[in-house]
Amino acid sequence: RRSPRQRSQIIRFLSDLPDHLDLTVANRKFHLVHGCPSDDRDTRIWGRIETDSRSPYPDTLCIVGHTPTVFLTGSQDKDLSIWHGDGIIDLDCGCGNLNAPHRRLACLQLDDLAEFYVGGAGN
């Protein structure tokens, strides 16, 4: 419900954002990316991790989304939770899928890796 000019401004703003972010919190290195850690931009945005995926960056924990954790755990009978792999953490607990009964928003506090959730059973 935005004007063409407002939509253009939003798209311009989003296109200027980085597709990944490297940062250090509490002496721990993180690589935050939507899809999958990679040197390839499209993979960083649209790639999906798998259960055997590992962080390609030494001493760096990769935080990803885009791959619903149910694809990694196979568990569809309980609220989705953050998935921990080999140097990779997936936060996509399906909150954007309105048809997923166990979806919820996952939040990860980087300084101590505490997990928080919004939603869940009954949403």
C-alpha positions as CSV (number, residue, x, y, z in Angstrom):
1,R,0.0,0.0,0.0
2,R,2.8,2.3,-0.8
3,S,3.1,4.8,-3.7
4,P,5.4,3.9,-6.6
5,R,7.9,6.4,-5.3
6,Q,7.9,5.0,-1.8
7,R,8.3,1.4,-3.1
8,S,11.3,2.6,-5.2
9,Q,12.9,4.2,-2.1
10,I,12.4,1.0,-0.1
11,I,13.9,-1.2,-2.9
12,R,16.8,1.2,-3.3
13,F,17.4,1.1,0.5
14,L,17.3,-2.7,0.6
15,S,19.5,-3.1,-2.4
16,D,22.2,-1.0,-0.7
17,L,22.3,-3.3,2.4
18,P,25.1,-5.9,2.7
19,D,24.2,-9.5,2.0
20,H,26.2,-10.7,5.0
21,L,27.8,-9.3,8.1
22,D,30.9,-10.3,10.0
23,L,31.2,-9.2,13.6
24,T,32.7,-10.0,16.9
25,V,30.7,-10.2,20.1
26,A,32.1,-11.2,23.5
27,N,35.4,-12.3,21.7
28,R,33.5,-14.7,19.4
29,K,33.5,-14.2,15.6
30,F,30.2,-14.4,13.8
31,H,29.3,-14.5,10.1
32,L,25.6,-13.6,9.7
33,V,24.0,-14.5,6.3
34,H,20.5,-15.1,5.1
35,G,21.0,-18.2,3.0
36,C,24.3,-20.1,3.1
37,P,27.9,-19.0,3.8
38,S,29.7,-18.7,0.5
39,D,31.8,-16.5,-1.7
40,D,28.9,-16.4,-4.2
41,R,26.3,-13.7,-3.6
42,D,23.3,-15.7,-4.9
43,T,24.3,-18.6,-2.5
44,R,24.5,-16.2,0.4
45,I,21.0,-15.1,-0.3
46,W,19.2,-18.1,-1.7
47,G,21.4,-21.1,-0.7
48,R,20.3,-23.7,1.8
49,I,22.4,-25.5,4.4
50,E,22.2,-29.2,5.0
51,T,22.8,-31.3,8.1
52,D,26.4,-31.9,7.0
53,S,27.1,-28.2,6.3
54,R,29.9,-26.7,8.2
55,S,31.3,-23.2,8.7
56,P,33.8,-22.5,5.9
57,Y,35.4,-19.8,8.1
58,P,37.9,-20.9,10.8
59,D,36.9,-19.9,14.3
60,T,33.8,-18.3,13.1
61,L,30.2,-19.3,13.9
62,C,27.9,-18.8,10.9
63,I,24.3,-17.7,11.7
64,V,21.9,-18.5,8.9
65,G,18.2,-18.5,8.1
66,H,16.3,-19.4,4.9
67,T,16.4,-23.1,5.6
68,P,13.5,-24.0,7.9
69,T,15.0,-26.1,10.8
70,V,12.3,-28.7,10.2
71,F,14.3,-29.6,6.9
72,L,17.3,-30.4,9.1
73,T,15.6,-32.2,12.0
74,G,12.7,-33.8,10.3
75,S,10.6,-33.2,13.4
76,Q,7.2,-31.8,12.5
77,D,5.4,-32.7,15.7
78,K,6.7,-30.0,18.0
79,D,7.5,-26.3,18.0
80,L,10.5,-25.7,15.7
81,S,13.7,-24.7,17.5
82,I,17.1,-23.3,16.5
83,W,19.3,-25.9,14.9
84,H,23.0,-26.3,15.9
85,G,25.4,-27.8,13.3
86,D,29.2,-27.9,12.9
87,G,30.0,-24.2,13.2
88,I,26.5,-23.2,11.8
89,I,23.4,-22.2,13.6
90,D,20.1,-22.0,11.7
91,L,17.5,-19.6,13.1
92,D,14.7,-20.2,10.6
93,C,11.9,-21.7,12.7
94,G,9.2,-21.2,10.1
95,C,7.6,-18.0,11.4
96,G,7.0,-16.8,7.8
97,N,5.0,-19.9,6.9
98,L,1.4,-19.4,7.9
99,N,0.6,-23.0,7.2
100,A,3.2,-24.4,9.6
101,P,1.4,-25.3,12.8
102,H,4.7,-25.3,14.9
103,R,6.2,-22.2,13.5
104,R,7.7,-19.5,15.7
105,L,10.2,-16.7,15.6
106,A,13.6,-17.6,17.0
107,C,16.0,-15.1,18.5
108,L,19.6,-15.7,19.4
109,Q,21.5,-13.5,21.8
110,L,25.0,-13.4,20.5
111,D,26.9,-12.5,23.7
112,D,25.9,-15.8,25.4
113,L,24.0,-17.7,22.7
114,A,20.8,-17.6,24.8
115,E,17.8,-18.7,22.7
116,F,14.4,-17.0,22.8
117,Y,11.2,-17.8,21.0
118,V,8.0,-15.9,20.1
119,G,4.9,-17.9,19.2
120,G,4.7,-21.7,19.1
121,A,1.8,-24.0,20.0
122,G,-1.4,-22.0,19.5
123,N,0.6,-19.1,18.0
